[in-house]
């Protein structure tokens, strides 16, 4: 058990703090700060990122070490004062990574997911995509390039990330003079606001120095409105991840010449044609004039989320004991489950077929591990027989996708 990754304990710790925040909201009669559908979306995105990050975390440490060994500009010692420099340097790199994430379409496509939620609580801190993690990792290479040891970088990134978790809450109000030094929940809430006066403000993650230095600092005045200036109107796991990439592709199709297409990709989100998203929504999303019913599916979705969290925790703890094939199969199963949760929230017509795919995949994985390859097609045959005999799809819609009047 010496190779167990004890960072897995951060996962139950995350949910403990989310629960405590919710209980505090209940005691203060502020449960409206939590919306079930949005919280499910936030947690689904976070689970996916944490799981996929298992494949790349070691690679990034190796990249940091390679940069440090071959290109370090300075020989920085391991002394107490170096840690002070490192946290300042880390937050400075974050500031510019974060700011460019809002000012460049290619980066914004990855970062926009973090801002889609119209609620602001601790679950929003989980709303990070693997695309964003990859881009962020490249920016972090600046730290070993300066000469900070990769191990020190890894430690400080953990601390840096832990601090930012606690700035995603409305349970902590303004903190007076501290807001002249540290990014507080109030200041970071401004960053998540869609009000004109609050747009593109407070990019820092720990300190306010950089925002004050570069003219992007803003204190909370009126209560902020959270989310995007143009909400995406969807809880679909896939749509939330990929809609802005589709918007960029569509914008590129609408313009001619390589230079103009590059201006779209690396230009400002503010200049992207705002008519594109409604066109894509009509093309890819289901639209109802007025929803007349809602699903009684919270229990079913909750079971799937709990299962995904347990699998994530297990995979994180024992990742070094899993081979690549196991890791990929586990990741695919969890991703299908998370897509299913989003599809349930969206009342997608193809949910039943996704459920069938997941069952086939699950039993195929079990037979593969038991070396019963000759039985790998048995689940598919069984589902076909059940459908023909008992109209399984109708039973699923009647007993799983149960409706109640809204």
SVG drawing of the C-alpha trace seen along z (x, -y; Angstrom):
<svg xmlns="http://www.w3.org/2000/svg" viewBox="-49 -51 71 69">
<polyline fill="none" stroke="black" stroke-width="0.4" points="0.0,0.0 3.0,-2.2 2.1,-3.6 -1.4,-4.8 -2.0,-8.3 -3.3,-10.1 -4.5,-13.0 -7.6,-10.9 -8.6,-12.1 -9.1,-15.5 -12.2,-14.2 -14.3,-13.4 -12.9,-16.6 -14.3,-18.6 -17.7,-17.1 -17.5,-17.7 -16.9,-21.4 -19.7,-21.5 -22.1,-19.9 -21.0,-22.3 -21.6,-25.2 -25.1,-23.9 -26.0,-23.4 -24.8,-27.0 -27.0,-28.2 -29.9,-26.3 -29.4,-27.9 -29.2,-31.3 -32.3,-30.6 -30.2,-31.0 -30.9,-27.7 -31.7,-29.6 -27.9,-29.9 -28.0,-26.2 -29.8,-25.0 -29.9,-21.2 -29.4,-21.1 -26.6,-23.6 -24.9,-21.8 -25.1,-18.5 -23.5,-20.1 -20.7,-21.6 -19.9,-18.3 -20.0,-16.3 -17.5,-18.6 -15.3,-18.5 -15.4,-14.7 -14.5,-14.4 -11.5,-16.8 -10.1,-15.1 -10.4,-11.7 -8.8,-12.7 -6.2,-14.6 -4.9,-11.3 -3.6,-10.5 -1.7,-13.8 -0.6,-14.8 2.6,-12.7 3.4,-13.9 3.2,-17.5 5.6,-16.9 8.0,-15.3 7.6,-18.3 8.4,-20.7 11.4,-18.6 12.6,-18.6 12.3,-22.4 14.0,-22.8 16.9,-20.4 17.6,-21.9 16.4,-25.5 16.3,-26.9 17.4,-30.6 18.5,-30.8 19.8,-28.4 17.2,-29.2 18.0,-27.6 15.5,-25.9 15.3,-28.5 12.4,-29.9 12.3,-33.2 12.2,-31.3 8.7,-30.0 7.5,-33.6 8.9,-34.4 7.3,-31.3 3.8,-32.0 4.1,-35.5 5.5,-34.2 2.7,-31.6 0.0,-34.1 1.6,-36.4 1.7,-33.6 -1.9,-32.8 -3.0,-36.4 -1.8,-36.4 -2.9,-32.9 -6.3,-33.9 -6.5,-37.2 -5.5,-35.7 -8.2,-33.0 -10.7,-35.8 -9.2,-37.8 -8.3,-35.1 -11.0,-32.9 -8.8,-29.8 -8.2,-30.0 -11.7,-31.3 -13.2,-28.1 -11.6,-26.1 -12.2,-28.6 -15.8,-29.6 -17.0,-26.4 -15.9,-27.7 -18.2,-30.8 -21.3,-29.1 -22.9,-28.5 -25.4,-31.0 -24.9,-30.1 -21.8,-30.9 -20.9,-28.3 -18.2,-25.8 -19.4,-23.4 -18.4,-26.0 -14.8,-25.6 -15.0,-22.1 -16.1,-23.4 -12.7,-23.0 -12.2,-21.2 -9.3,-19.0 -8.7,-21.5 -8.3,-24.2 -6.0,-22.1 -3.8,-21.4 -3.5,-25.0 -2.8,-26.0 -0.1,-23.4 1.8,-24.9 1.7,-28.3 3.0,-26.8 6.2,-25.8 7.3,-29.4 8.0,-28.5 10.7,-25.8 11.9,-27.9 12.7,-30.6 14.6,-28.0 12.1,-26.9 12.4,-23.2 9.6,-21.1 8.8,-19.6 8.4,-23.1 6.2,-24.0 4.0,-21.0 3.6,-21.8 2.8,-25.5 0.3,-24.6 -1.6,-22.4 -1.7,-25.3 -2.6,-27.8 -5.5,-25.6 -6.7,-24.9 -7.0,-28.6 -9.0,-29.3 -11.5,-26.6 -12.6,-28.7 -13.1,-31.9 -16.1,-30.3 -18.8,-31.0 -21.4,-33.6 -21.3,-32.4 -18.4,-34.7 -19.1,-38.4 -16.7,-41.4 -13.6,-41.2 -12.6,-44.8 -8.9,-45.7 -8.0,-42.1 -9.5,-42.9 -6.6,-45.2 -4.2,-42.3 -6.1,-39.0 -8.6,-37.8 -11.7,-37.2 -14.9,-35.4 -16.5,-38.8 -13.8,-39.9 -13.8,-36.6 -17.6,-36.7 -17.1,-39.9 -15.0,-38.0 -17.9,-35.6 -20.4,-38.3 -22.0,-39.2 -22.8,-42.9 -21.1,-45.4 -19.2,-47.1 -17.8,-43.8 -16.7,-42.3 -13.0,-41.3 -12.1,-42.2 -10.2,-40.5 -8.1,-38.0 -5.8,-37.2 -6.2,-34.0 -4.6,-34.8 -3.3,-38.4 -4.9,-41.7 -1.5,-43.2 -1.6,-42.3 -5.2,-43.5 -4.3,-46.8 -1.1,-47.0 -2.7,-46.3 -6.0,-48.2 -8.4,-45.2 -9.2,-45.5 -12.9,-46.0 -14.6,-45.9 -18.1,-44.7 -20.7,-47.5 -24.1,-46.3 -24.9,-42.6 -23.5,-40.7 -25.4,-38.6 -23.5,-35.4 -22.9,-33.6 -22.3,-34.5 -23.5,-37.6 -25.1,-35.2 -26.2,-32.2 -26.0,-28.8 -29.4,-27.6 -28.3,-24.0 -27.1,-21.5 -25.8,-19.1 -22.4,-17.7 -21.2,-17.7 -22.7,-21.0 -21.1,-22.8 -17.7,-21.5 -17.8,-22.0 -20.3,-24.8 -17.7,-27.5 -15.3,-25.4 -18.3,-24.9 -18.9,-28.7 -15.2,-29.3 -15.5,-26.8 -18.7,-28.4 -17.1,-31.8 -14.1,-30.5 -16.5,-29.1 -18.1,-32.5 -14.9,-34.3 -12.3,-33.9 -8.6,-33.9 -6.2,-32.3 -5.3,-35.6 -9.0,-36.3 -9.6,-32.8 -6.5,-33.2 -8.0,-36.5 -11.1,-34.6 -9.2,-31.8 -6.9,-34.2 -9.1,-37.3 -11.2,-38.6 -14.4,-36.9 -16.1,-40.3 -15.7,-40.4 -17.1,-37.0 -20.5,-37.2 -23.1,-36.8 -25.7,-35.5 -23.7,-32.3 -24.7,-30.6 -28.5,-30.9 -28.0,-29.3 -26.0,-26.4 -28.5,-26.0 -31.3,-25.6 -29.2,-23.0 -28.0,-20.9 -30.3,-21.5 -33.9,-20.4 -36.3,-23.2 -39.7,-23.1 -42.1,-26.0 -43.0,-25.5 -41.9,-22.7 -45.1,-21.0 -43.5,-18.4 -40.3,-17.6 -38.5,-14.4 -38.6,-12.7 -35.0,-11.7 -33.0,-13.3 -32.5,-9.9 -31.4,-8.2 -29.0,-11.0 -27.7,-11.1 -26.9,-7.4 -24.9,-7.9 -23.0,-10.9 -22.2,-9.0 -21.0,-6.0 -18.8,-8.3 -17.3,-9.9 -16.5,-6.5 -14.9,-5.3 -12.9,-8.6 -11.7,-8.2 -10.7,-4.6 -9.0,-5.3 -7.1,-8.3 -5.9,-6.3 -4.8,-3.2 -3.9,-4.7 -0.3,-3.3 -1.8,0.2 -3.9,-0.1 -2.7,0.5 -3.4,-1.9 -6.3,0.2 -8.0,0.3 -7.6,-3.4 -9.1,-4.1 -12.0,-1.8 -12.8,-3.2 -12.6,-6.8 -14.9,-5.9 -17.5,-4.3 -17.5,-7.4 -17.7,-9.8 -20.7,-7.9 -22.3,-8.1 -21.7,-11.9 -23.0,-12.4 -26.1,-10.4 -26.7,-12.7 -26.6,-15.7 -28.9,-14.0 -31.4,-13.2 -31.4,-16.9 -32.0,-17.8 -34.7,-15.1 -32.9,-13.9 -34.7,-11.4 -31.6,-9.2 -31.1,-8.6 -32.4,-5.0 -29.9,-4.1 -27.0,-5.7 -28.1,-3.5 -27.9,-0.4 -24.4,-1.4 -23.3,-1.9 -24.6,1.6 -23.0,3.2 -19.7,1.4 -19.9,2.4 -20.5,6.1 -18.0,6.1 -15.4,4.7 -16.2,7.3 -16.0,10.1 -12.7,8.7 -11.2,8.6 -12.5,12.2 -11.0,13.3 -14.4,14.4 -13.9,12.8 -16.2,15.3 -19.1,13.8 -18.5,10.2 -21.4,10.1 -23.8,11.6 -25.0,8.3 -25.9,7.0 -27.9,10.1 -29.6,10.1 -30.8,6.4 -32.1,7.2 -34.1,10.2 -35.4,8.1 -36.5,5.3 -38.3,7.7 -40.0,9.6 -40.8,6.9 -40.5,3.6 -37.7,2.6 -37.5,-0.9 -41.1,-1.6 -40.6,-0.2 -37.5,-2.4 -39.5,-5.5 -42.4,-4.7 -40.5,-3.6 -37.2,-5.4 -38.1,-8.6 -41.2,-9.2 -42.9,-12.5 -44.7,-14.7 -46.6,-17.9 -44.4,-21.0"/>
</svg>
